Amino acid sequence: MRRVVVVGFATKLHGEGYYESVYGVFRRYIAAAGRNVEFLPPVVSAEGARAAGESSRGSFPVLVSLTGGSSQLIAEFARSGKHRAVLLIGHGEHNSLPSAISARARLEADSVRAWVYHCASVGDPDCAAVVGEAIRVAGAVSRLLSSRVLLVSDAGRSATAESFEAVFEASVDVLPVDSIASRLSEADRGLVERFHKAIERFEMVASKERVPDVARLYAVLRSLVDEGRYSGVAVDCFPYLVRYRVTPCLPLAVLNAEGVAAACEGDLASLALMILSRGLTGSTGWIANSSAFRGRRAYLAHCTIAADMVGSGKVVTHFESGYPYALSGEIRGGTYTMASLSRDYSKLAVGVGRLVAGGQLYETMCRTQAVVELETDAEEIPLQAPANHHVLIPGDVRRELRAASKLLGMNYIEYR
């Protein structure tokens, strides 16, 4: 995860009192967004731009065009800091937005990815909302860039893992399945108890016999995440369940409810989306299979629904294997964004819809299912989706994902 650095840019021509006061307003808006950021003093000279750029290397920058005449300073900052992506904020006074647009064009000519947020007036109430969205996007992108994630898999370092590291300048640590199982006897008792408390609100339909084994699996995964300070974990589930006759589904459901992005089937692309979802919404979302499409309705299903995304629920057996355990829950209603990312992280496809049904609706699908009424013809999705898995994210976050995709070098499309 990268730190987020906020810098204002201005020219002295507009007066120190003016640009300092504008920067103060933006600082208040950003502080109100509740994100941990680092503010640098306003930059008003090429020398200052170079110094600020060098001091911000390794960060994700949010650059506020306070006045006109600042685009060259912003470009100098990015060059000195060797930044590959920046988020720009402009406003409709003192030629701020023209400079932000000019800066975006300069940066893109230098192969720097840039996105512009803007509001009509600094004092407009809508400006605070615009800045809040910009900072959410910056926070989400910074979670993914330079992140460390854990992949539990016997396949070793796959091409997908290598691409994850290259695209996000990140690190993927790989542990074989057996190394996880070998730690079960040393599982933290406090974490084991936490797991039991996390699932006690759900009706236990399956036999309780293997609950202690699954609780220890959760405890081991949680300990590894905490010790490694990982942004997320992806588990290649099927080798584990075949070998040990229990599934990681329920531990992943609890981890996601705790805010730890946890993907099944070793899916690092979906894990990247879940990390973004966590940064944008506070929820990791739900990784799900694209089970069926009919008319405008998408039918999603999987056994790893985040425990905090459901109301009432049941602990049942895993769909394909019949092994313990999976969570079948009634997903909370509302608007959701469906997002799918290609295995090379180059294409992000997005749709938005309303949940019309959720829970264990069909016996022929994974244990938790969601029926989402989309704004478009869902039957086209199998022809457009970059991957089977979709992450179901609470709310309509298309704007945020479009901005994030540009900053991360992804091609963004919406299902049509």
Secondary structure, DSSP 8 states (H G I E B T S, - for coil): ---EEEEEE--GGG-HHHHHHHHHHHHHHHHHTT--EEE---B-SHHHHHHHHHHTTTSEEEEEE-STT-HHHHHHHHHHHT-SEEEEEEESSTTHHHHHHHHHHHHHHTT-EEEEEEES-TTSHHHHHHHHHHHHHHHHHHHHTT-EEEEE-SS-S-HHHHHHHHHHT-EEEEE-HHHHHTTGGG--HHHHHHHHHHHTTSEE-S-STTHHHHHHHHHHHHHHHHHHT-SEEEE-HHHHHHHHS--SHHHHHHHHHTT-EEEETT-HHHHHHHHHHHHHHS---EEEEEEEEETTEEEEEES---GGGEEEEEEEE-TTT--EEEEEEEE--SEEEEEEE-TTS-EEEEEEEEEEEEES--TTS-SEEEEEEESS-GGGHHHH-SSS-EEEEES--HHHHHHHHHHTT-EEEE--
